[in-house]
Amino acid sequence: MSSSTKSPQTSLFQVFLRLRPPISPQPEGYGERYLTVEPPEVMENTDQDGQNVTTLHSTHITLQPPNDNRKRAVEKFAFTKVFEESASQLDVFEDMDIASLVNGVLLEKRDGLIATLGVTGSGKSHTILGSKSQRGITQMALDLMFKSIATGTTGSDVSTSPLLLASLAASDPSEAQLFSAQTFLEAVYGDPNSERNRGSRAQTPSSRSQTPMAVWTPLSPNILQETQYVCPPSPGTQAQALPMSPGDALHTGKEPYPASKDRSRLDSKDLLRERLGRATPGISAPFSHFYPSVIGSSLAKFRLKILKEPMPALIFPRRHMQKPSAMPRSPDVGHLAVDVDPKSEYIVLVSMYEVYNDRIFDLLSPSIIPGQGSALSRQGGNGQKDRRRPLLFKPTESSPDRKIVAGLRKVACTTYEEALAVLEVGLTERKVTGTGANSVSSRSHGFFCLEVKKKTTVKKTGEVTWTANTLTVADLAGSERARTAKTAGATLAEAGKINESLMYLGQCLQMQSDWQDGNKAGLVPFRQCKLTELLFSNSFPSSNQTSPTPTRHPQKALMIVTADPLGDFNATSQILRYSALAREVTVPRIPSVTESILSGSVSSGKAPSLSGRNSPNGVTLEELERATDEINRLTLENEKLTVKIANEEITRSELETRLHSMEERCLMIEQEVREECWAEMDERMEEERRRWQSAWDEQVGRNDEHMDKKIELVSRGFQIHEDPEPAVDERVADLEFENEQLLKKIAALERELTGRSPTKKSKPRNLNFDHDPFAKPPAIRRESEIENALRQMNQLKVADSMFSPTPAASSPGKKYRKMATRKWDLGPEENI
Ligand SMILES: Nc1ncnc2c1ncn2[C@@H]1O[C@H](COP(=O)(O)OP(=O)(O)OP(=O)(O)O)[C@@H](O)[C@H]1O
């Protein structure tokens, strides 16, 4: 098996294994110990001064499968170092050489990454965040960082004045929102009398992440959000909101209050006056001395603008402060120190985020806004909707060669206590829940970023530059089996996402393990999920780097694999398989038949006679030797096949796990697709409904309009138009014309009458009435004939309207009365 002491340059992660001591009460599934630590090996290393150092460390473990019916092989794994159950938090911190990571961040322009990996409940959070009585790696690294900065630098104390924040914001490539720790913490803990925030991980008695709290003077919450400085964007940066706290005045160099005045006794009006006083055009006055010396000429272009509106960005559910005595101070790292650049000034920015369901959320932004629900409902992912917006992990304009989480909140801390308090705020926002395997189980991968900004000033020009390097500590959620963890619903879905991301992480680590085995280097498939992207993206030299001397080194990364030697064998062996730097499979040697025979003969003192040609059973010695050789060959072959079967068995179980997680993924995708389809269908239905509604409304409107028009037309038709009285001549001409027509019709009627009575042939009558159109015809003799004629004429009166000349036929411009026939009807009969 290849050694685990491969140089860090060729491996993405140095991998350490930490074994968890048994805890009581023991969860279900506990059995016999299956993990053995191999005796320590002598390791040759070089220390910081280049001297060869020999250390004695365990690096290998053996996994003995439990005695069940499945014949599984014994596996041996190699790690950079193995920490046994007795290892303390300080042992882990020192032996992992976290100090060198801190040194890289402070001095070497190298990012550091510490991540944990393990089955749920195996001690990841305990190692990273500590417990009520013990500090974790994060707190110890922070302590070491602040102590080294404080003792290693001779420059003046860097404090978080608004202008300093403006300067930091201008140089920050991550589109972050910057706050001073004072402002941020006052917004969170400002009201000490508020109701205790229950349900948070850090404050529940069962919490293992009870990080210590800082002490500061509480202020009225109202005053906290009154003032905000806006720094206009410089090319490549975004506008930054720079809140300023009352405490900022303490750091400006010019104390606006008498030194004797106790700030804790200032009332809110004093503080408001202080801020508003600085908000006036004379604002630059107290800070003017900063421009040449501290901030530099490049900052002069920033105009500070006061917004008197309340600042919505810092609305937080109020938290209760813990007593200073609750802070664990051990283990102490005072004996450790790392080098810093004595001429530079440093400031630490703390930011935190979690990867939940493959999305990145800021932990320093509250997921629940006060008055909109309790923090309790966030736990377990069920209940109230998370109001935070997912963030992007991307290269930015000012950082094209390196991916960063954009838009995070970053809190500038000047003391260790401030940083711890900020850490505590983020931990209360992190998603945790109780499962069958762990009472406080992380449901997300937590990332805690300690970004060290180093300021260097060019003496001649006074120009200020900030460089930044980050130590990221990642507390990953543990892999879990639904049966053991007894999860269901949303918690099961979370577990599916966790297992899926860990599977991808496993694939990436497997690639590293293959490199260690000398296999051809393949590409690390780290773009498959957010977790692996975050962990591996900055592990490689940047391909964008145009300069021949790269300014940024690839990150140095350490992985702590935690394991419970008495816990779930299958889950643990799987994690060890893909995280170990090397692996060897052995099959326990079963004594062969020959060996048994021979050993049996030897023990019974009946060894075959070497001198004689025949054995006691009558078999010749040659035959026996040939049989022995054959048996040995077959035994060897058998052993090879057993190893092969064992390997196949491992592959099968891996594939089974992968299949299981794929099935879970399919289910989740199906669920998502179903939800999307429903949402889309709802949307379409709504759209269709709106379309129909608007078409209907339009139709109704059109109908109304049409009806209105009709009514108008009808009402217009009923209007009685009084035609102007025609002139007498015109009237006479009309009447003559009508008379003529009538005479023609009478003649026609008479002809018809005569035609109807073939026996009576009437004589042609004299129809010459020209001289008197109204005179009675003399030819009519009989009464009945006259009556008939009159009746016919009456009929003709009605038909007359049909023959009345059209306006076109008559003189143009002449108007006719619409109801003219009536007039005729009503006329006296003699006029006809
Ligand atoms: N080295 C240790 N010494 C003492 N107690 C430990 C140790 N490691 C873990 N524990 C305890 O075991 C319990 C589970 O540990 P922890 O919560 O750290 O597990 P985890 O791996 O983070 O689980 P999850 O993935 O579900 O969050 C805690 O009560 C913790 O205090």
The ligand as an ORCA input file, in Angstrom:
! r2SCAN-3c Opt
* xyz 0 1
  N     -14.356     13.685     20.377
  C     -15.487     13.789     21.075
  N     -15.444     13.847     22.414
  C     -16.563     13.924     23.135
  N     -17.812     13.980     22.617
  C     -17.923     13.938     21.282
  C     -16.775     13.830     20.458
  N     -17.184     13.813     19.186
  C     -18.529     13.911     19.219
  N     -18.964     13.992     20.475
  C     -20.376     14.098     20.877
  O     -21.160     13.304     20.018
  C     -22.402     13.937     19.712
  C     -22.574     14.053     18.220
  O     -21.517     14.794     17.701
  P     -21.718     15.907     16.589
  O     -22.979     16.638     16.786
  O     -20.459     16.696     16.530
  O     -21.889     14.984     15.308
  P     -21.949     15.416     13.764
  O     -21.038     14.510     13.050
  O     -21.701     16.874     13.640
  O     -23.455     15.060     13.410
  P     -24.380     15.678     12.221
  O     -23.727     15.346     10.953
  O     -25.681     14.980     12.388
  O     -24.468     17.134     12.493
  C     -22.358     15.288     20.406
  O     -23.091     15.200     21.597
  C     -20.897     15.511     20.691
  O     -20.705     16.299     21.839
*
